[in-house]
Amino acid sequence: MEFDYRQIRYHRRAAAWTLCGMAKAIGVSVGAYYKYENGSVVPRADVLARIATKLDLHSSELFTDRMESVEIRDFTQRLMESKRK
């Protein structure tokens, strides 16, 4: 399993939280939260728990199976290549 940063952004937007509002609600800087959402930093376990709580999720919903992630990335890459042709 690996952290799927895209889930944080998806669920935050679905719950109508702003990036700034979510950062404040979980007690981190806007810059730190932005890094979680763009995948450049994996949040600590306690921060993940706070994010999941605010988004009404189980922490496990912020992770994906490694193979699933690779398959999605490969599919996306093939799709982008086909659009260029």
C-alpha positions as CSV (number, residue, x, y, z in Angstrom):
1,M,0.0,0.0,0.0
2,E,1.2,3.5,-0.7
3,F,-0.1,6.9,0.2
4,D,-2.4,8.3,-2.5
5,Y,-2.1,12.1,-2.3
6,R,-4.8,12.5,-4.9
7,Q,-7.4,11.1,-2.5
8,I,-6.9,14.0,-0.1
9,R,-7.5,16.6,-2.8
10,Y,-10.5,14.8,-4.2
11,H,-12.2,14.3,-0.9
12,R,-11.4,17.8,0.4
13,R,-13.0,19.3,-2.7
14,A,-16.0,17.0,-2.5
15,A,-16.5,18.1,1.1
16,A,-16.2,21.8,0.1
17,W,-13.1,22.5,2.2
18,T,-10.7,25.1,0.9
19,L,-7.0,24.2,1.0
20,C,-6.4,27.0,3.6
21,G,-9.4,25.9,5.7
22,M,-8.3,22.3,5.8
23,A,-4.7,23.3,6.7
24,K,-6.0,25.4,9.6
25,A,-8.5,22.7,10.7
26,I,-5.8,20.1,11.1
27,G,-3.2,22.4,12.5
28,V,-0.6,22.6,9.8
29,S,0.7,25.4,7.6
30,V,-0.9,26.0,4.2
31,G,2.5,25.2,2.6
32,A,2.7,21.9,4.4
33,Y,-0.8,20.9,3.4
34,Y,-0.2,21.9,-0.2
35,K,2.8,19.5,-0.2
36,Y,0.6,16.7,1.0
37,E,-1.9,17.3,-1.8
38,N,0.7,17.5,-4.5
39,G,2.5,14.4,-3.3
40,S,5.9,15.9,-2.5
41,V,5.5,15.1,1.2
42,V,3.8,12.2,2.9
43,P,2.0,13.3,6.1
44,R,2.9,11.7,9.5
45,A,0.4,9.2,10.8
46,D,-1.1,11.7,13.3
47,V,-1.6,14.2,10.5
48,L,-3.2,11.6,8.2
49,A,-5.6,10.7,11.0
50,R,-6.6,14.3,11.5
51,I,-7.1,14.7,7.7
52,A,-9.2,11.5,7.6
53,T,-11.3,12.7,10.5
54,K,-12.1,16.1,9.0
55,L,-13.0,14.4,5.7
56,D,-15.1,11.7,7.4
57,L,-12.9,8.9,6.0
58,H,-11.0,6.0,7.4
59,S,-7.3,6.6,7.2
60,S,-7.0,3.5,4.9
61,E,-9.0,5.3,2.2
62,L,-6.0,7.6,1.7
63,F,-3.8,4.7,0.5
64,T,-3.9,2.6,-2.6
65,D,-2.5,-0.7,-3.7
66,R,0.8,-0.3,-5.4
67,M,-0.2,-2.4,-8.4
68,E,-3.4,-0.4,-8.8
69,S,-1.4,2.8,-8.8
70,V,1.0,1.5,-11.5
71,E,-1.9,0.3,-13.6
72,I,-3.6,3.7,-13.4
73,R,-0.4,5.5,-14.2
74,D,0.3,3.2,-17.2
75,F,-3.3,3.7,-18.5
76,T,-3.0,7.4,-18.1
77,Q,0.3,7.5,-20.0
78,R,-1.1,5.4,-22.9
79,L,-4.2,7.7,-23.0
80,M,-2.0,10.8,-23.2
81,E,0.1,9.2,-25.9
82,S,-2.9,8.3,-28.0
83,K,-4.2,11.9,-27.8
84,R,-0.9,13.2,-29.1
85,K,-1.1,11.1,-32.3
